Amino acid sequence: MLKNLKLTQELLDYIYSHTHHLHPVQKDILKHNNSLGDLQRMQISEIQAHLLQLIIMISNAKNCLEIGTFTGFSSLSMALALPNNGQITTLDHDNKTVEVAKKFFKKAELDKKILTIVAPALDSLKKLAKNNKFFDLIFIDADKDNYINYFDLSLDLVKRGGIIIIDNVFWHGDVYDKTNNDKKTNIIRKFNLYVKNDKRVEKFILPLGDGLTICMKL
Ligand SMILES: C[S@@+](CC[C@H](N)C(=O)[O-])C[C@H]1O[C@@H](n2cnc3c(N)ncnc32)[C@H](O)[C@@H]1O
């Protein structure tokens, strides 16, 4: 049997150069994020964005939710993959970065497709559930301390067959480093174990970017 190939940067570059095209405004956001220095690490990778787009298209998702807008790279990428009548709602508590994101959404003429909500995400999620909102796909990419809460609330907000995708489940590779015992790493380990044992979802961890868990609600 063929051994799994090691996912080297060269292999990722090869995959990327054979699959991906960026929209001009996606390029603008990447350029902007690049100017932010270390903060750029907040944004998902281009390859992850492309995968999200493909999942949206394959699953015919129309109504998406994102937890963690930042400057809008993942929101805009997802919006680009949605049909004309699709919508993405994106949640963040930082008005400053959301205002930057909104300028990019407008420039791409996708501002009508992207609804931003500025508030603590837990409050927004509870409000959405109270108003009986449902989504086809939810992307979780905000504060890790709340990952289990976000996951549980997301399960109330997707129908059967709905998709939940979670970023940073490798936590820079620290989750499988047995010598690492810091607080944040343990939070992600606890979350990964929680999802592993959750019978409400079928799941798979994809080694892309900082690790993406893809779940389908059963
Ligand atoms: C990793 S970034 C999101 C990156 C974005 N998905 C992208 O690819 O560009 C996480 C975001 O979550 C937001 N955030 C952190 N804690 C939050 C909370 N409790 N409620 C709402 N947003 C929060 C931060 O302000 C930040 O913009």
The ligand as a Tripos MOL2 file, in Angstrom:
@<TRIPOS>MOLECULE
LIG
   27    29     1     0     0
SMALL
NO_CHARGES

@<TRIPOS>ATOM
      1 C1         -8.8000   34.0230   13.9450 C.3       1 LIG1
      2 S1         -9.6840   35.5050   13.7660 S.3       1 LIG1
      3 C2        -10.8290   35.1560   12.4690 C.3       1 LIG1
      4 C3        -10.1500   35.1030   11.1290 C.3       1 LIG1
      5 C4        -11.0700   35.0770    9.9270 C.3       1 LIG1
      6 N1        -11.9310   33.9150    9.9620 N.3       1 LIG1
      7 C5        -10.2390   35.0990    8.6610 C.2       1 LIG1
      8 O1         -9.9290   34.0200    8.1370 O.co2     1 LIG1
      9 O2         -9.8440   36.1920    8.2480 O.co2     1 LIG1
     10 C6        -10.6810   35.4730   15.1990 C.3       1 LIG1
     11 C7        -11.6440   36.6270   15.3210 C.3       1 LIG1
     12 O3        -12.5230   36.3030   16.4110 O.3       1 LIG1
     13 C8        -12.8710   37.4880   17.0670 C.3       1 LIG1
     14 N2        -13.2950   37.1380   18.4410 N.ar      1 LIG1
     15 C9        -12.5270   36.7050   19.4670 C.ar      1 LIG1
     16 N3        -13.2780   36.4920   20.5500 N.ar      1 LIG1
     17 C10       -14.5550   36.8000   20.2260 C.ar      1 LIG1
     18 C11       -15.7970   36.8010   20.9180 C.ar      1 LIG1
     19 N4        -15.8730   36.4000   22.1970 N.pl3     1 LIG1
     20 N5        -16.9050   37.1850   20.2580 N.ar      1 LIG1
     21 C12       -16.8460   37.5790   18.9700 C.ar      1 LIG1
     22 N6        -15.6910   37.6060   18.2530 N.ar      1 LIG1
     23 C13       -14.5700   37.2270   18.8700 C.ar      1 LIG1
     24 C14       -11.6280   38.3540   17.0140 C.3       1 LIG1
     25 O4        -11.9720   39.7210   17.1480 O.3       1 LIG1
     26 C15       -11.0390   37.9750   15.6510 C.3       1 LIG1
     27 O5        -11.3780   38.9300   14.6670 O.3       1 LIG1
@<TRIPOS>BOND
     1     1     2 1
     2     2     3 1
     3     2    10 1
     4     3     4 1
     5     4     5 1
     6     5     6 1
     7     5     7 1
     8     7     8 2
     9     7     9 1
    10    10    11 1
    11    11    12 1
    12    11    26 1
    13    12    13 1
    14    13    14 1
    15    13    24 1
    16    14    15 ar
    17    14    23 ar
    18    15    16 ar
    19    16    17 ar
    20    17    18 ar
    21    17    23 ar
    22    18    19 1
    23    18    20 ar
    24    20    21 ar
    25    21    22 ar
    26    22    23 ar
    27    24    25 1
    28    24    26 1
    29    26    27 1
@<TRIPOS>SUBSTRUCTURE
     1 LIG1         1 GROUP 0 **** ****
